[in-house]
């Protein structure tokens, strides 16, 4: 087994901007009315606590906002119904998450065409009446401000449409028509309140560079003071279809066309314009695969790959939103089984997948006052003001190779308590997520891959879906603590070194209890 020596160094500057909790993705907004959806999102919020949630379908017909009854009465005015919107927003705010408002898709009676996408038939054509589109946006925002207050609502980011560079999401991927939609939408929002932050173009990979280049040029020429630029980021090859599933291979994160260099190109394109230099970049969707039926999503390999992504995504981006929080998701139809390669951090039944814990561990790293003391392609460490150290290490493989390694950590420590003592004690906590310790997919497979879990089966799978936790005590007479952490292939390990001293109750002797004498 390979052994690596890692030395924390508080005197060296490391780039580690941790925005892990900035945003999370969701299926279409109408799903938020279902109990399973709400249970999964509450579960995610209890552990991670995302700030915003972004998904499709704000203006789709199942939300029933746009009401045009002229078919029955030619003199009937267009009306807006916010009953379902209020239910969704009330729920989001009740669990401490705020919407990231994606303006889309097109209400059927406002649409210029019949083209739809997904099982739930979101209309992806331009409006037949841009003035009607403008009024819809403004009526919705004004209602939200009236209900929840200006100070609250203007803090919700607004994004215009989703992936217009794909013909399925925007009729003929018509760039000129999208720019028209963007300008009308941008101005509509700013007329309601200029404090709203509005961005786009929410493009995915493949044609992201020409679209972002053209978008920035358009904003420059039209004097549009766009507030941020948004794009998406997926990291697998084109999937091979088999039955209900798509099997895709992971890409090298340093791939020029699809990896971190491609993400950085967005920063370079924006900064070519003096007025836009330094403009925030939001990745409003990211994951490994871009399809909701890729078995990779349910694996420990996915968790390790995403750990590496989270260590780097903050280099250029102030927000990044994993697609999605849960598996209640219907783009390709209702899934047949609990483990079907869904996008979610959580499988149906509120079963956390390995990647869920990657996010939890990175959230632990966001403690107040945390200072990065080490970062490479396998480890990030931070030190807190109280002298404790937190870290994450992962063993990412693009293809299974059977390679494990052990990290030998040399961590600078601060003393705790009595400075006159020559020896100082620490507790080392490790939480392990790998294919042996935390692998709900394997349990599901081993019990026969049941399509419909009983309560007993759900609880059995959940019992193996949590990290294995270990503790041990360390003592050091120097200003450095040394310890080893083995990491198996596709494993993710969180560790924490805390200064501690035993203060036993009168008469209590742990060594005697454990018969160590």
C-alpha positions in Angstrom: 0.0 0.0 0.0 1.4 3.4 -1.0 2.2 5.7 1.9 2.2 9.5 1.5 3.6 12.1 4.0 1.5 15.2 4.4 2.6 18.2 6.4 0.2 20.9 7.4 1.7 24.4 7.2 -0.1 27.5 8.5 2.6 29.8 7.0 1.8 28.8 3.4 -1.2 30.2 1.5 -3.6 27.7 0.0 -6.5 28.5 -2.2 -9.5 26.8 -0.7 -12.8 28.7 -1.1 -15.5 26.4 0.3 -19.0 27.3 -0.9 -20.3 23.8 -0.4 -23.6 25.0 1.0 -24.3 27.8 -1.5 -27.1 26.0 -3.4 -28.6 22.6 -4.2 -30.6 21.4 -7.2 -34.1 19.9 -7.3 -36.5 18.4 -9.7 -39.3 20.6 -11.0 -40.9 22.9 -8.4 -44.3 21.1 -8.4 -42.7 18.0 -6.8 -42.2 20.1 -3.6 -45.9 19.5 -2.8 -45.2 15.7 -2.2 -44.4 14.3 1.3 -41.4 12.2 0.2 -39.8 15.3 -1.4 -40.3 17.3 1.8 -38.9 14.5 4.0 -35.8 14.2 1.8 -35.1 17.9 1.8 -35.6 18.3 5.5 -33.2 15.4 6.0 -30.6 17.2 3.8 -31.1 20.5 5.5 -30.7 19.0 9.0 -27.2 17.7 8.0 -25.9 20.3 5.5 -28.1 23.4 5.5 -28.0 24.7 1.9 -28.7 28.4 1.5 -30.6 28.2 -1.8 -32.4 25.6 -3.9 -32.7 25.8 -7.7 -34.8 23.8 -10.1 -37.1 23.9 -13.2 -40.8 24.4 -13.6 -41.6 27.7 -11.8 -43.9 28.7 -14.7 -44.9 25.2 -15.8 -48.6 24.4 -15.9 -48.6 22.1 -12.8 -47.7 25.2 -10.7 -50.9 26.8 -12.2 -49.6 30.4 -12.0 -50.5 31.6 -15.5 -54.2 31.5 -16.0 -55.6 32.4 -19.5 -59.3 31.6 -19.8 -59.9 33.3 -23.1 -60.6 29.9 -24.6 -63.8 29.9 -22.6 -64.4 33.6 -22.5 -62.7 35.9 -25.1 -63.1 38.8 -22.7 -61.5 37.1 -19.7 -58.3 38.8 -18.5 -55.1 36.9 -17.9 -54.9 36.0 -14.2 -52.2 34.7 -11.9 -52.8 31.9 -9.3 -50.2 31.7 -6.5 -51.8 29.0 -4.4 -49.2 26.3 -5.1 -46.3 28.7 -5.3 -47.1 29.9 -1.7 -47.2 26.3 -0.4 -43.8 25.6 -1.9 -42.2 28.8 -0.8 -43.7 28.5 2.7 -42.2 25.0 3.0 -38.7 26.1 1.7 -38.5 29.0 4.2 -39.8 26.8 7.1 -36.7 24.6 6.8 -34.2 27.4 6.3 -33.6 27.3 2.5 -34.4 30.0 0.0 -35.3 29.7 -3.7 -32.9 30.4 -6.5 -35.5 31.5 -9.1 -35.1 30.0 -12.5 -37.4 31.7 -14.9 -38.9 28.9 -16.9 -40.4 27.0 -18.6 -43.2 28.4 -20.8 -46.8 28.2 -19.7 -48.6 26.3 -22.5 -51.1 29.2 -23.2 -48.2 31.7 -23.4 -46.0 29.5 -25.6 -45.3 30.0 -29.2 -45.0 26.3 -30.0 -45.7 22.8 -29.0 -42.1 21.6 -28.2 -41.8 20.0 -24.7 -39.1 18.2 -22.8 -39.2 15.5 -20.2 -41.8 13.1 -18.9 -43.7 16.1 -17.4 -43.7 18.0 -20.7 -42.1 21.4 -19.9 -42.7 23.7 -22.8 -39.4 25.0 -24.2 -40.5 27.5 -26.8 -40.3 31.3 -26.7 -43.3 33.3 -25.5 -45.8 34.2 -28.2 -46.2 37.5 -26.4 -43.1 39.0 -24.8 -45.2 41.6 -23.0 -47.2 38.7 -21.5 -44.0 37.1 -20.4 -42.8 40.3 -18.8 -46.1 40.7 -16.9 -45.9 37.1 -15.7 -42.4 37.7 -14.2 -43.4 40.9 -12.6 -46.7 39.7 -11.1 -44.8 36.7 -9.6 -42.1 38.8 -8.0 -44.5 41.4 -6.7 -46.6 38.7 -5.1 -43.5 37.2 -3.5 -42.4 40.6 -2.1 -45.9 41.2 -0.8 -46.0 37.9 1.0 -42.4 37.5 2.3 -41.1 41.1 2.3 -38.7 43.0 0.1 -35.6 42.5 2.1 -36.1 38.7 2.0 -37.1 38.3 -1.6 -34.5 40.5 -3.3 -31.9 38.2 -1.9 -33.2 35.4 -4.0 -31.0 35.1 -7.2 -32.9 35.1 -10.5 -31.7 33.1 -13.5 -33.1 33.4 -17.0 -34.1 29.9 -18.4 -32.0 26.7 -18.5 -29.5 25.4 -21.0 -30.7 27.4 -24.0 -27.7 26.1 -25.9 -29.5 22.7 -26.2 -32.3 22.5 -28.8 -34.4 20.4 -26.4 -34.3 23.1 -23.7 -34.8 26.1 -26.1 -36.4 25.8 -29.5 -33.6 25.3 -32.1 -31.1 26.6 -29.5 -31.7 30.0 -31.0 -29.1 32.2 -29.5 -30.5 35.5 -30.8 -34.0 34.6 -29.5 -32.5 33.7 -26.1 -30.7 37.0 -25.9 -34.1 38.7 -26.6 -35.6 36.6 -23.8 -32.8 37.5 -21.5 -33.0 41.2 -22.1 -36.8 41.3 -21.6 -36.6 39.2 -18.5 -33.6 41.2 -17.0 -35.4 44.5 -17.5 -38.7 43.1 -16.1 -37.0 42.0 -12.9 -35.1 45.2 -12.5 -38.2 47.3 -13.0 -39.8 45.5 -10.0 -36.7 46.1 -7.9 -33.1 46.9 -9.1 -31.7 45.1 -6.0 -32.5 41.7 -7.5 -29.5 39.8 -8.8 -30.1 38.5 -12.3 -27.9 36.2 -14.4 -27.6 33.7 -17.2 -27.1 32.1 -19.7 -27.2 28.8 -17.7 -25.5 26.9 -20.5 -24.1 23.4 -20.3 -20.9 21.9 -21.7 -20.0 21.4 -25.3 -20.9 24.9 -26.7 -20.4 26.8 -23.4 -17.4 28.8 -24.7 -19.0 30.3 -27.8 -22.3 30.9 -25.9 -20.6 32.6 -22.9 -18.4 34.6 -25.3 -21.5 35.8 -27.3 -23.5 36.4 -24.1 -20.8 38.7 -22.7 -20.5 40.6 -26.0 -24.3 41.0 -26.1 -24.4 42.4 -22.5 -21.5 44.7 -23.3 -23.2 46.0 -26.5 -26.6 46.4 -24.9 -25.3 48.0 -21.7 -26.8 45.2 -19.6 -25.3 45.2 -16.2 -25.7 41.5 -15.6 -25.1 40.6 -12.0 -23.5 37.2 -12.4 -22.8 34.6 -15.1 -24.2 31.0 -14.8 -23.2 27.8 -16.4 -23.3 24.0 -15.7 -20.6 21.4 -15.3 -20.8 17.6 -15.8 -17.9 15.2 -15.9 -18.7 12.0 -17.7 -18.6 10.7 -21.3 -21.6 10.1 -23.4 -23.5 7.2 -21.8 -24.0 3.7 -23.2 -27.7 2.8 -22.9 -28.8 -0.6 -21.5 -32.4 -1.1 -20.5 -33.5 1.6 -18.1 -29.9 2.8 -17.5 -27.0 4.7 -18.9 -23.5 3.7 -18.1 -20.9 6.6 -18.4 -17.2 6.9 -17.7 -15.7 9.6 -15.6 -13.6 12.3 -17.3 -10.2 13.4 -16.2 -10.7 16.5 -14.1 -7.9 18.2 -16.0 -9.5 17.6 -19.4 -9.2 20.8 -21.3 -12.6 20.5 -22.9 -14.7 19.4 -19.9 -12.6 19.7 -16.7 -11.3 22.5 -14.5 -9.5 24.2 -17.4 -12.8 24.6 -19.2 -14.4 26.0 -16.1 -11.6 28.5 -15.8 -12.2 29.6 -19.4 -15.4 31.2 -18.3 -13.4 33.4 -15.9 -11.1 34.4 -18.7 -13.9 35.2 -21.1 -15.7 37.4 -18.6 -12.6 39.3 -17.6 -11.9 40.4 -21.1 -14.4 43.1 -20.5 -13.4 45.8 -18.0 -16.9 46.4 -16.8 -17.4 42.7 -16.1 -14.0 41.9 -14.7 -14.4 39.8 -11.5 -18.1 39.3 -12.1 -19.4 36.4 -10.0 -19.7 32.9 -11.6 -22.4 30.5 -10.5 -22.4 26.9 -11.5 -26.1 26.3 -11.2 -25.8 22.5 -12.0 -23.0 20.1 -11.5 -22.6 16.3 -11.0 -20.7 13.5 -12.6 -23.2 12.3 -15.2 -25.9 14.5 -16.7 -28.6 11.8 -16.9 -30.9 10.8 -14.1 -30.4 7.0 -14.6 -26.7 6.6 -14.3 -25.8 4.0 -11.7 -22.5 5.8 -11.0 -24.4 8.4 -9.0 -25.2 5.8 -6.3 -21.6 4.7 -5.7 -18.6 5.4 -3.5 -16.7 6.2 -6.6 -19.0 9.1 -7.2 -18.5 10.3 -3.6 -14.7 10.4 -4.0 -14.8 12.1 -7.4 -17.2 14.8 -6.0 -14.8 15.3 -3.1 -12.1 16.3 -5.5 -14.6 18.6 -7.3 -15.6 20.4 -4.1 -12.0 21.0 -3.2 -11.5 23.0 -6.5 -14.9 24.4 -7.6 -14.4 27.5 -5.3 -11.3 28.5 -7.2 -13.3 30.5 -9.8 -16.9 30.2 -8.7 -18.8 31.8 -5.8 -21.6 29.3 -5.9 -22.1 25.7 -7.2 -25.2 23.7 -7.0 -25.2 19.9 -7.0 -27.9 18.4 -9.2 -29.8 17.2 -7.1 -30.6 16.9 -3.3 -33.0 13.9 -3.7 -34.2 11.1 -6.0 -37.8 12.2 -6.2 -37.2 13.2 -9.8 -39.2 12.6 -13.0 -37.4 13.9 -16.0 -37.1 10.4 -17.5 -40.3 9.2 -15.9 -41.0 7.7 -12.5 -38.0 5.4 -11.5 -38.6 1.7 -11.2 -36.3 1.0 -8.2 -34.9 2.8 -5.1 -31.3 2.6 -6.6 -31.7 3.6 -10.2 -28.7 6.0 -10.7 -30.7 9.1 -9.7 -29.0 12.4 -9.3 -29.9 12.8 -5.7 -27.7 12.8 -2.6 -30.5 10.9 -1.0 -32.3 7.8 -2.3 -36.1 7.5 -1.9 -36.9 6.3 1.6 -34.4 9.0 2.9 -31.5 6.7 2.4 -28.3 8.8 2.3 -25.9 7.9 -0.6 -22.1 8.0 -0.1 -21.9 11.4 -1.9 -24.3 12.9 0.7 -21.5 12.4 3.3 -19.0 14.1 1.0 -21.1 17.3 1.3 -21.6 16.8 5.1 -17.8 16.6 5.5 -17.1 19.7 3.5 -19.7 21.5 5.5 -17.8 20.6 8.7 -14.8 22.3 7.1 -16.8 25.6 7.0 -16.4 26.2 10.7 -16.0 29.9 11.7 -12.4 31.0 11.5 -11.2 28.0 9.6 -7.8 28.5 8.0 -6.5 26.2 5.3 -3.2 24.7 6.2 -2.9 22.1 3.4 -4.5 21.2 0.1 -3.6 18.9 -2.7 -5.5 16.5 -5.0 -6.2 14.0 -2.2 -6.5 16.1 1.0 -7.7 19.4 2.4 -7.0 20.4 6.0 -8.1 23.5 8.0 -7.2 24.7 11.5 -9.7 26.4 13.8 -9.1 29.2 16.3 -9.3 26.7 19.2 -6.4 24.8 17.8 -8.3 21.8 16.5 -7.7 20.6 12.9 -10.3 19.2 10.5 -9.6 17.5 7.2 -10.9 15.4 4.3 -9.0 12.9 2.3 -10.3 10.9 -0.7 -9.0 8.2 -3.0 -10.5 9.0 -6.4 -10.3 6.5 -9.3 -11.5 7.1 -12.8 -11.6 3.4 -13.3 -11.2 0.7 -10.7 -7.5 -0.2 -10.2 -7.4 -1.7 -6.7 -5.1 1.1 -5.4 -5.2 2.0 -1.7 -3.0 4.4 0.1 -2.1 5.6 3.6 -1.5 9.2 4.5 0.9 10.0 7.3 -0.1 13.4 8.7 2.2 15.8 10.4 -0.1 18.4 11.8 1.0 21.6 13.6 -0.9 21.8 16.9 -1.6 24.4 19.6 -1.5 23.5 23.2 -4.7 23.2 25.2 -5.1 24.0 28.9 -2.1 23.9 31.2 0.9 25.4 29.3 3.2 24.0 32.0 2.5 20.4 30.9 5.2 18.8 28.8 2.7 16.5 27.2 -0.5 17.5 25.4 -3.4 15.2 24.5 -5.7 15.1 21.6 -8.6 13.1 20.3 -8.5 11.9 16.7 -11.9 11.3 15.2 -12.2 9.6 11.8 -15.4 9.1 9.9 -15.0 6.6 7.0 -17.1 6.3 3.9 -15.9 3.6 1.5 -17.2 0.5 -0.2 -16.9 -1.6 3.0 -18.0 0.8 5.7 -20.8 2.9 4.1 -22.3 1.4 0.9 -26.1 1.2 0.8 -26.0 0.2 -2.9 -24.2 -3.1 -2.0 -26.7 -3.9 0.7 -29.5 -3.4 -1.7 -27.8 -5.6 -4.3 -27.0 -8.3 -1.7 -30.7 -8.6 -0.6 -31.8 -9.1 -4.2 -32.2 -5.6 -5.6 -35.9 -5.3 -4.6 -37.8 -2.8 -6.6 -40.2 -1.9 -3.7 -38.6 -1.8 -0.3 -40.4 -3.0 2.8 -40.0 -1.0 6.0 -37.6 -3.7 7.3 -35.5 -3.6 4.1 -35.3 0.2 4.2 -34.1 0.2 7.8 -31.5 -2.5 6.9 -30.1 -0.4 4.1 -30.1 2.7 6.2 -28.1 0.9 8.9 -25.2 0.5 6.4 -25.6 4.0 4.9 -23.8 6.0 7.6 -20.0 6.5 8.1 -18.0 4.2 10.3 -16.8 6.4 13.2 -13.6 5.7 15.1 -11.8 7.6 17.9 -8.3 7.4 19.4 -6.2 9.4 21.8 -2.9 11.0 20.8 -0.2 12.5 23.0 2.7 14.7 21.9 5.5 16.5 23.6 6.2 18.6 20.5 4.3 21.2 18.4 3.3 18.5 15.9 0.9 15.6 16.0 1.6 12.6 13.8 -1.0 10.0 12.7 -1.8 7.7 9.8 -5.1 7.4 7.9 -5.6 4.6 5.4 -7.9 5.4 2.5 -9.3 2.6 0.4 -10.0 3.0 -3.3 -13.1 5.2 -3.8 -13.0 6.1 -0.1 -13.7 9.4 1.6 -12.5 10.0 5.1 -13.2 12.9 7.4 -10.8 13.5 10.3 -10.7 15.8 13.2 -8.0 16.4 15.8 -9.3 18.0 19.0 -7.3 19.1 22.0 -8.7 17.3 25.0 -8.1 16.5 28.6 -9.7 13.9 30.8 -11.6 15.3 33.8 -13.0 12.2 35.4 -15.8 12.1 38.0 -14.7 11.3 41.5 -13.9 7.6 41.7 -14.3 6.9 38.0 -11.4 4.9 36.4 -11.8 4.0 32.8 -8.8 1.8 32.7 -10.2 -0.2 35.5 -13.6 -0.5 33.8 -11.9 -1.8 30.7 -9.6 -4.1 32.7 -6.5 -2.5 31.1 -4.4 -2.9 34.3 
